[in-house]
């Protein structure tokens, strides 16, 4: 009875003490109480490292916060500070609190790890605690729950980064010249571990430290949702098998440049100018933007990157359009961009080039790039600002020494030129550029596609001439300006241009305009030409190398005369032309009621058919000709060349015999009209015509 009474009194005292702690559980120092809820600390004396709350030796008040699990409870009171840890180490406890007077508490751990609040607490933990604490769980970088949580293990050596100062994330300096080393599950960590806040503050230093870790550790760095502002350009050196990705598959994560320099690269992958390389890199799932209007530099500069995936959103359709260049594929090799959402550049949205002959590693790094679905265009704010200078200069610029550049399922739209292929960056020709079947080049300010590759030197080991393939859809060049060709071949020296897409239509200039007689241009039967304002297939030079295989010409003039002088086979038709009658080379006063003509191409053979009905023979005099033919006969054939006959003629007088047609004026786009007589053939003249003359016929010849 006495024993039970003493236990009841002791329980009441301990319950009063326990009410000051965050835990509802009381403690007893001895046996005898069979009431609950209590935890007995021992039979005769309390054991070490058991009590959860203790009073200080000075005042016997202000208990040290409970040693409980923040990870399990989410209770901030369960997180230890460096001061609390120091207070617990070597602290003596009064017997009046139920303990023997000389007991010392060792530093406890929860689930094998001491839990601390932040980076400052971790770095200032007392060395005396290291005898029992070698693993620490940090609840945040600045404050618990701020996303910067990580688990650390104590190293006996100093931090290797920043001369022992660590980086605040992967390495945190510890007392006594030691270092806390972070352990990241699956080698993946949030940028918040390094203190990036992704709010209105400048995260430059934190982001750079996080990038350094990812590259050096082949780690996966996750950018949280929000805006990670940086005023100092970010650089990731050469590394392998590392990742930089947003928090999800959308664009809730953004890196936004807010610096004062307008001429720098914003994010660089690889050590530009070095001979080293990076491979197995994935950069995806976030947006890059700029609050500074750039006048030079690249938003994302990729150097010597191999076998990698790179597809962040560049500015975005509703971005602010402040870049100079967007993505620069600089001497890369097999880089995929399966989601090509690239906007906002004043100069080139996409710039690609291989290595230069002056570089010791040439011809390695030949710019192999693959772009998948998406859109490459100015951002909406660029378009709404107005003025041609606000648009992107080029959607895709392939600029020399590129072994292979392919695009599919991408809409390249509303740039000054949607695609430009030249060798301006390296002086060496490109090898292959391919626009796939689901590629759209559309609504450029000038020409949709411009080929201006003057290089005659091929990349060693990649034999053959340069080639450009367009299997896509080409439309509306110059719709915003009133003039523009679907594709202009300015220079493509000894290269091959293969056009086998769906349509070349609605362009405000020519559909195809060839200015280079050395370029081989092949037009497939799959191409449909429609509503091009000027000629569908045109050339500024005679004897170009244009071949065509029955393309569909739905409207407009099929071929410009120079194009029809091509030295390569051409097939198709019938195509329309406008025949006329001349006398002595003049049609003064000649009027017609019917003027119909069409021609068919069969390799180099041409058949022209016409139907003419006059209402006035006019006032011109001289030999009669059928003029307006789409092209002339090959001049080298001479007078023994092509000819034809009239299948119908009426309203003529003074003829000596049947009329015939001859292409004996080689190289000229007219047929001479002759009549048979006893002395052979003689010209038909204006005197044989009347104001009611009608004639139908055809002529066949080998084109020049």
C-alpha positions in Angstrom: 0.0 0.0 0.0 2.8 2.4 0.9 4.7 1.4 -2.2 1.7 2.1 -4.5 1.1 5.5 -2.8 4.7 6.6 -3.5 4.4 5.6 -7.1 1.3 7.7 -7.5 3.0 10.8 -6.1 6.0 10.3 -8.4 3.7 9.8 -11.4 1.9 13.1 -10.6 5.2 15.0 -10.5 6.5 13.5 -13.8 3.2 14.1 -15.6 3.5 17.8 -14.6 7.0 17.9 -16.1 6.0 16.0 -19.2 3.4 18.6 -20.0 6.1 21.1 -20.9 7.5 18.8 -23.6 6.0 18.3 -27.0 5.5 14.6 -26.3 2.5 13.5 -24.2 4.4 10.5 -22.9 5.8 10.9 -19.3 8.9 9.3 -17.8 9.6 7.5 -14.5 13.0 6.9 -13.0 12.2 3.7 -11.1 9.8 0.8 -10.9 6.6 0.6 -9.1 4.0 2.4 -11.2 1.7 0.2 -13.3 -0.3 3.2 -14.6 0.0 4.6 -18.1 1.0 6.4 -20.3 4.6 6.3 -19.1 7.9 5.0 -20.2 10.2 3.8 -17.4 13.8 5.0 -17.9 15.3 2.2 -15.8 15.0 0.0 -12.7 17.3 1.9 -10.3 18.7 4.7 -12.5 18.0 6.1 -16.0 20.0 4.9 -18.9 21.9 7.1 -21.3 20.4 8.5 -24.5 16.9 7.6 -23.4 15.2 10.7 -22.0 13.5 12.8 -24.7 13.3 16.1 -22.8 15.7 17.4 -20.1 16.1 20.6 -18.1 19.2 22.6 -18.0 21.5 22.3 -15.0 21.2 26.0 -14.3 17.5 26.5 -14.1 15.9 23.1 -14.5 13.5 24.7 -17.1 13.4 25.2 -20.9 13.7 21.6 -21.8 15.6 20.6 -25.0 13.0 19.8 -27.7 11.9 16.2 -28.0 14.1 13.9 -30.0 11.5 12.7 -32.4 11.3 12.1 -36.1 10.5 15.0 -38.4 10.5 12.7 -41.3 7.7 10.7 -39.7 5.7 13.4 -38.0 6.4 16.6 -40.0 6.7 18.4 -36.6 9.3 21.2 -36.8 9.8 20.8 -33.0 11.4 17.4 -33.8 14.3 19.0 -35.7 17.4 19.6 -33.7 19.5 22.7 -33.8 23.2 22.8 -33.3 22.6 24.5 -30.0 20.3 21.7 -28.8 22.8 19.1 -29.8 25.5 20.9 -27.9 23.2 21.2 -24.9 22.5 17.5 -24.9 26.1 16.5 -25.1 27.7 16.1 -21.6 24.7 17.6 -19.9 24.4 16.6 -16.2 20.9 15.9 -14.9 19.7 16.6 -11.3 18.4 13.8 -9.1 15.4 15.9 -8.4 14.3 15.3 -11.9 14.4 11.6 -11.2 18.0 10.9 -12.3 21.2 10.3 -10.5 23.3 13.5 -10.4 26.2 12.3 -12.5 24.5 10.8 -15.5 25.6 12.1 -18.9 23.3 12.0 -22.0 24.8 10.8 -25.3 23.5 12.5 -28.5 20.6 10.3 -29.8 19.7 9.6 -33.4 16.3 8.8 -34.9 16.1 6.0 -37.5 19.9 6.1 -37.5 20.1 9.8 -38.4 20.1 13.0 -36.4 17.6 15.4 -37.9 18.6 19.1 -38.3 16.8 22.1 -39.6 19.0 23.5 -42.4 22.4 23.9 -43.9 23.6 26.4 -41.2 22.7 23.9 -38.5 24.4 21.1 -40.3 27.6 23.0 -40.8 27.8 24.1 -37.2 27.1 20.8 -35.4 29.7 20.4 -32.6 32.6 18.0 -33.2 31.9 16.4 -29.8 28.7 14.9 -31.3 30.6 13.0 -34.0 31.3 10.1 -31.7 27.7 9.1 -31.9 26.4 11.0 -34.9 27.7 10.2 -38.4 24.5 10.4 -40.4 22.3 13.5 -40.4 19.0 14.2 -42.1 18.7 17.9 -43.1 15.1 19.0 -43.3 15.7 21.9 -45.7 18.3 24.3 -47.1 17.1 27.5 -45.3 14.0 26.3 -43.5 12.5 22.9 -42.9 10.3 21.8 -45.8 11.7 24.3 -48.4 12.5 21.4 -50.7 16.2 21.3 -49.8 16.1 18.1 -47.7 18.9 15.7 -48.0 20.7 13.0 -46.0 24.4 13.3 -45.2 27.1 11.0 -44.0 30.2 12.3 -42.2 33.5 12.0 -44.0 36.8 12.1 -42.0 38.3 14.2 -44.8 37.7 17.8 -45.7 35.3 18.7 -48.5 36.9 18.5 -51.9 34.9 21.3 -53.4 35.8 25.0 -53.3 39.0 24.5 -51.2 37.1 22.7 -48.4 34.1 25.1 -48.3 31.9 22.5 -50.1 28.9 23.6 -52.2 26.1 23.7 -49.6 24.3 20.8 -51.3 26.4 17.7 -52.1 29.1 18.7 -49.7 28.8 20.7 -46.4 31.8 21.4 -44.3 31.8 19.9 -40.8 33.7 20.9 -37.6 37.2 19.7 -37.2 38.1 19.8 -40.9 35.6 17.1 -41.9 32.8 17.1 -44.4 29.2 16.0 -44.7 28.6 14.1 -47.9 25.1 14.0 -49.3 23.5 10.7 -50.3 20.9 11.1 -53.1 18.5 8.2 -53.8 18.9 7.1 -57.4 21.6 9.8 -57.8 18.8 12.4 -58.3 18.5 15.7 -56.5 16.4 18.9 -56.6 18.2 22.2 -57.3 16.7 23.3 -54.0 19.2 21.2 -52.2 21.8 23.8 -53.2 19.5 26.6 -52.0 17.8 27.5 -55.3 14.4 29.1 -54.3 12.7 29.4 -57.7 10.9 32.6 -56.7 11.9 36.2 -57.3 15.5 35.9 -55.9 18.7 35.4 -57.9 19.5 31.6 -57.9 22.7 31.9 -60.0 25.1 30.5 -57.5 22.8 27.7 -56.4 22.0 26.7 -59.9 25.6 26.7 -60.9 26.6 24.6 -57.9 23.8 22.1 -58.7 24.9 21.9 -62.3 28.4 21.2 -61.3 27.2 18.3 -59.1 25.1 16.8 -61.9 28.0 16.9 -64.4 30.7 15.6 -62.1 28.5 12.9 -60.5 26.6 11.8 -63.6 23.6 12.8 -61.6 20.0 13.8 -62.3 19.3 17.4 -61.4 15.6 18.3 -61.0 14.4 21.8 -61.5 11.3 22.4 -59.3 8.2 24.3 -60.5 8.6 28.0 -60.5 11.0 30.5 -61.9 14.7 30.0 -61.4 16.2 33.5 -62.1 19.9 33.7 -62.9 21.9 36.9 -63.6 25.2 35.0 -64.2 25.3 32.7 -67.3 25.2 29.0 -66.4 27.8 26.6 -67.6 28.0 22.8 -67.5 31.4 21.4 -68.3 32.1 18.2 -70.2 30.4 15.2 -68.6 28.7 11.9 -69.3 25.3 10.4 -68.5 23.9 13.3 -66.5 20.4 14.8 -66.6 18.8 18.3 -66.2 15.1 18.1 -66.2 12.0 19.9 -65.1 9.7 18.8 -62.3 7.2 17.3 -64.8 6.7 16.8 -68.5 5.3 20.3 -68.9 6.9 23.6 -68.5 6.1 24.4 -64.9 9.9 24.7 -64.4 11.7 27.7 -65.9 15.2 29.1 -66.0 15.0 32.9 -66.6 18.0 35.0 -67.4 17.9 38.4 -65.6 21.5 39.6 -66.1 22.7 42.9 -67.6 24.9 41.5 -70.3 23.2 41.3 -73.7 25.9 39.3 -75.6 26.5 36.1 -73.5 25.4 32.5 -73.9 22.8 31.9 -71.2 23.2 28.1 -70.6 26.2 26.3 -72.0 26.6 22.5 -72.1 30.2 21.5 -72.7 33.5 23.4 -72.5 33.3 25.6 -75.6 36.6 25.6 -77.6 38.0 22.4 -75.9 38.7 19.1 -77.6 36.7 17.2 -75.0 33.1 16.1 -75.3 30.0 15.0 -73.4 27.6 12.2 -74.1 24.6 10.5 -72.7 23.2 13.9 -71.5 19.4 14.6 -71.2 18.1 18.1 -70.9 14.3 18.2 -70.9 11.0 19.2 -69.3 11.6 22.9 -68.5 11.6 26.3 -70.2 14.5 28.7 -70.8 13.6 32.4 -71.1 15.2 35.8 -70.8 14.1 39.1 -69.3 17.0 40.8 -71.0 16.8 41.6 -74.7 19.9 39.8 -76.1 21.9 41.2 -79.0 24.3 38.3 -79.4 24.9 34.8 -77.9 22.8 31.7 -77.6 20.1 30.8 -75.2 21.3 27.2 -75.1 24.8 26.5 -76.5 25.6 22.8 -77.0 29.3 22.0 -77.6 30.7 18.6 -78.6 27.6 16.9 -77.3 27.2 13.3 -78.5 24.4 10.7 -78.3 22.2 12.9 -76.2 18.7 14.3 -75.9 18.0 18.0 -75.6 14.5 19.4 -75.8 13.7 22.2 -73.3 11.1 24.7 -74.4 12.9 27.8 -75.7 10.9 30.9 -74.5 7.6 29.4 -75.7 4.9 30.6 -77.9 3.7 33.1 -75.3 7.2 33.9 -74.1 8.8 37.3 -74.5 11.0 36.8 -77.5 14.2 38.2 -76.0 16.8 35.7 -77.4 19.4 36.4 -80.0 19.9 32.7 -81.0 17.9 29.9 -79.5 19.6 26.5 -79.5 23.1 26.3 -81.0 24.1 22.8 -82.0 27.8 23.5 -82.2 29.9 20.6 -83.4 27.6 18.0 -81.9 27.1 14.4 -83.0 23.8 12.5 -82.8 21.7 14.8 -80.7 17.9 14.3 -80.6 15.4 17.0 -79.9 12.1 15.0 -80.0 10.1 17.9 -78.7 11.2 21.0 -80.7 9.3 23.9 -79.2 11.7 26.6 -80.0 10.7 30.3 -80.1 11.8 33.8 -79.4 15.1 34.4 -81.2 15.8 37.6 -83.0 18.5 35.9 -85.2 18.4 32.1 -85.5 15.9 30.0 -83.5 18.0 26.9 -84.4 21.7 27.2 -85.4 23.7 24.1 -86.4 27.3 23.6 -87.6 30.0 21.0 -87.6 33.7 21.5 -86.9 36.0 23.8 -88.8 39.0 22.8 -90.9 41.2 24.9 -88.7 40.4 22.8 -85.6 42.7 19.9 -84.7 39.8 17.5 -84.3 38.3 18.2 -87.7 36.5 16.4 -89.3 35.0 14.9 -86.1 31.8 16.4 -84.7 29.9 16.8 -87.9 26.7 18.2 -86.5 24.3 15.2 -86.6 20.9 16.6 -85.3 17.4 15.1 -85.2 14.4 17.3 -84.5 11.0 15.7 -83.7 7.5 17.2 -83.2 7.0 20.8 -82.3 7.1 24.3 -83.6 9.9 26.7 -84.5 8.7 30.3 -84.8 8.8 33.8 -83.3 7.0 34.1 -80.0 3.6 35.8 -80.0 5.0 39.0 -78.4 7.5 39.2 -81.3 4.7 39.1 -83.8 2.5 41.5 -82.0 5.3 44.1 -81.6 5.2 44.5 -85.4 7.9 45.5 -87.9 10.0 43.0 -89.8 12.9 43.4 -87.4 10.9 41.8 -84.6 10.6 38.5 -86.3 13.1 35.7 -86.0 15.6 36.0 -88.9 15.8 32.2 -89.4 13.8 29.3 -88.1 16.5 26.7 -88.8 20.0 27.7 -89.9 22.2 24.8 -91.0 25.5 26.6 -91.3 28.3 24.3 -92.6 30.0 20.9 -91.9 26.7 19.3 -90.8 26.7 15.6 -91.6 23.0 15.1 -91.1 20.2 17.4 -90.0 16.7 16.0 -90.1 13.3 17.4 -89.1 9.9 15.8 -88.9 6.5 16.7 -87.5 7.6 20.3 -86.9 5.9 23.5 -88.0 8.5 26.0 -89.0 6.5 29.2 -89.4 6.6 33.0 -89.7 10.3 33.5 -89.6 12.1 35.7 -92.1 13.3 32.5 -93.7 12.0 29.3 -92.2 15.0 27.2 -93.3 18.5 28.5 -94.4 21.2 26.2 -95.5 24.7 27.7 -96.0 28.3 27.2 -94.9 28.7 30.6 -93.2 30.1 29.1 -90.0 32.7 26.8 -91.3 33.3 27.3 -95.0 32.8 23.6 -95.5 29.7 22.3 -97.3 26.9 20.5 -95.5 26.2 16.8 -96.2 22.5 16.1 -95.8 19.5 18.2 -94.7 16.1 16.4 -94.6 12.6 17.8 -93.9 10.3 14.8 -93.2 6.8 14.2 -94.5 5.1 15.9 -91.5 7.2 19.1 -91.7 5.6 22.4 -92.6 7.6 25.4 -93.8 5.0 28.1 -93.7 4.3 31.9 -93.8 7.8 33.2 -93.9 8.4 37.0 -94.4 10.7 36.3 -97.3 11.5 32.9 -98.8 10.4 29.8 -96.9 13.6 27.9 -97.8 16.9 29.3 -99.0 19.8 27.2 -100.1 23.1 29.2 -100.3 25.7 26.6 -99.6 28.7 27.6 -101.8 31.1 25.0 -100.3 32.8 22.7 -102.8 34.8 20.8 -100.0 33.0 17.8 -98.6 33.5 16.6 -95.1 36.2 13.9 -95.3 34.8 10.4 -94.8 31.3 11.5 -95.7 31.7 11.2 -99.5 29.3 12.5 -102.1 27.8 15.9 -102.7 25.6 17.9 -100.4 21.9 17.0 -100.5 18.7 18.7 -99.4 15.4 16.7 -99.2 12.0 18.2 -98.6 9.2 15.6 -98.1 6.9 18.1 -96.4 4.5 20.9 -97.1 5.7 24.4 -98.3 3.2 27.3 -98.4 2.6 31.0 -98.1 6.1 32.4 -98.4 5.8 36.2 -98.3 2.2 36.2 -97.1 3.2 39.0 -94.6 5.3 41.0 -97.0 3.8 40.3 -100.4 6.8 38.6 -102.0 8.6 35.3 -101.3 9.4 32.0 -103.0 8.6 28.6 -101.6 12.2 27.5 -102.1 15.1 29.6 -103.6 18.3 27.8 -104.6 20.8 30.7 -104.6 23.8 28.5 -104.5 24.0 24.8 -104.0 27.2 24.1 -105.8 27.1 20.6 -107.3 24.5 19.6 -104.7 21.2 17.7 -105.1 17.8 19.1 -104.1 15.1 16.5 -103.9 11.5 17.9 -103.6 9.1 15.1 -103.0 6.6 16.5 -100.6 2.9 17.2 -100.5 2.5 20.7 -101.8 4.2 23.9 -102.8 1.4 26.4 -102.9 0.2 29.8 -102.0 3.6 31.4 -102.2 3.7 35.1 -103.1 6.5 34.6 -105.5 7.7 31.5 -107.4 7.1 28.0 -106.1 10.7 27.0 -106.9 13.3 29.5 -108.0 16.6 28.0 -109.2 19.6 30.4 -109.5 22.4 27.8 -109.7 22.9 25.9 -112.9 25.2 23.5 -111.1 22.6 22.3 -108.6 20.6 19.2 -109.4 16.9 19.7 -108.7 14.5 16.8 -108.7 10.8 17.3 -108.5 8.6 14.3 -107.7 5.1 13.5 -108.9 3.9 13.8 -105.3 4.3 17.6 -105.4 1.2 19.7 -106.0 1.6 23.2 -107.2 -1.2 25.6 -106.6 -1.9 29.3 -106.2 1.7 30.4 -106.4 1.6 34.1 -107.6 4.5 33.8 -110.0 5.7 30.8 -112.0 5.5 27.5 -110.2 8.9 26.2 -111.4 11.3 29.0 -112.4 15.0 29.5 -113.1 17.1 32.6 -113.5 19.7 30.8 -115.6 19.5 28.8 -118.9 20.3 25.1 -119.0 19.7 24.4 -115.3 19.7 20.8 -114.0 16.0 20.4 -113.2 14.3 17.1 -113.5 10.6 16.6 -112.9 8.3 13.6 -112.9 4.7 14.5 -113.5 4.1 17.0 -110.7 0.5 18.2 -110.4 0.1 21.8 -111.6 -3.3 22.9 -110.4 -3.1 26.6 -111.3 -0.7 29.1 -112.8 2.2 28.9 -115.2 3.9 25.5 -114.8 7.4 26.4 -116.0 9.4 29.6 -116.7 11.2 29.4 -120.1 14.6 29.1 -118.6 13.5 26.2 -116.5 12.4 24.4 -119.6 15.9 24.5 -121.0 16.9 22.0 -118.3 19.5 19.5 -119.4 17.8 16.8 -117.3 14.6 14.8 -118.2 11.3 16.4 -117.5 7.9 14.6 -117.6 4.4 15.8 -117.2 1.5 17.7 -118.7 -0.5 18.8 -120.3 0.5 22.3 -119.1 -1.0 25.4 -120.5 0.7 28.1 -122.7 -0.7 31.0 -124.7 -0.2 30.7 -128.5 -0.2 33.7 -130.9 0.3 34.5 -134.5 3.0 36.9 -135.6 3.8 38.3 -139.0 7.4 39.3 -139.6 8.0 39.0 -135.9 5.1 41.4 -135.0 1.5 40.9 -133.9 0.5 44.5 -134.4 -3.3 44.7 -134.5 -3.8 41.0 -134.4 -6.9 40.0 -132.4 -8.1 36.6 -131.4 -11.4 35.0 -130.3 -9.8 31.7 -129.3 -6.3 31.2 -127.8 -5.7 27.8 -126.3 -2.4 25.9 -126.0 -1.0 23.1 -124.0 2.2 21.1 -124.0 3.4 17.8 -122.7 7.0 16.9 -121.6 8.4 13.5 -122.2 12.1 13.5 -121.2 13.5 16.0 -123.6 10.7 15.6 -126.1 8.0 18.2 -126.3 4.6 18.2 -127.9 2.7 21.4 -128.2 -0.9 21.7 -129.3 -2.8 24.9 -130.1 -6.1 26.3 -131.3 -6.3 29.8 -132.7 -9.2 31.8 -134.1 -8.6 35.3 -135.3 -11.0 38.2 -135.4 -8.4 40.6 -137.0 -5.2 39.8 -138.9 -3.8 43.2 -137.9 -1.4 45.4 -139.8 1.9 43.6 -139.5 3.4 42.0 -142.6 5.9 39.2 -143.3 6.3 35.5 -142.7 3.7 33.9 -140.4 4.7 32.0 -137.2 3.0 30.4 -134.2 4.7 32.0 -131.3 4.3 31.8 -127.5 5.5 28.2 -127.3 6.9 27.4 -123.8 10.4 26.8 -125.2 12.3 26.3 -128.4 14.0 23.4 -130.1 17.6 22.4 -129.2 19.6 24.8 -131.4 22.2 22.1 -132.1 19.7 20.0 -134.1 19.4 22.5 -136.9 16.8 22.7 -139.7 16.2 19.0 -139.7 14.6 19.1 -136.3 11.0 19.0 -135.1 7.9 20.0 -136.9 4.2 19.3 -137.1 1.0 19.8 -139.1 -2.3 21.7 -139.0 -5.2 19.4 -138.4 -7.7 22.2 -139.2 -7.4 25.4 -141.1 -10.0 27.9 -142.5 -10.2 31.5 -143.7 -7.0 31.3 -145.7 -6.5 32.4 -149.4 -3.8 32.2 -152.0 -2.3 29.0 -150.7 -0.4 26.7 -153.1 -0.8 23.6 -151.0 -1.2 22.1 -147.6 0.4 24.0 -144.6 3.1 22.5 -142.4 4.9 23.6 -139.2 8.7 23.5 -138.6 11.0 24.3 -135.7 13.9 25.1 -138.0 14.6 28.4 -136.2 16.6 26.5 -133.5 16.5 27.8 -130.0 13.5 30.1 -130.7 10.1 29.6 -129.1 8.1 29.7 -132.3 7.2 27.4 -135.2 7.4 28.6 -138.8 4.3 28.1 -141.0 5.0 26.8 -144.5 3.0 25.8 -147.5 3.7 23.1 -150.0 4.0 24.0 -153.7 5.5 22.7 -156.9 8.8 24.1 -156.0 8.8 22.7 -152.4 8.0 24.6 -149.2 7.6 28.3 -149.0 6.6 30.6 -146.1 2.9 31.4 -145.4 2.6 35.2 -145.0 0.1 37.7 -143.7 -1.4 37.9 -147.3 -2.7 34.4 -146.9 -4.5 35.2 -143.6 -7.9 36.9 -143.1 -9.7 38.3 -140.1 -11.6 35.0 -139.9 -8.6 32.6 -140.1 -8.7 29.7 -137.7 -6.1 27.0 -137.3 -5.5 24.0 -135.1 -2.4 21.9 -135.0 0.6 20.5 -133.1 4.3 20.5 -133.2 6.8 18.0 -131.7 10.5 18.7 -131.1 13.4 18.1 -128.8 13.7 21.0 -126.4 16.8 23.0 -125.9 
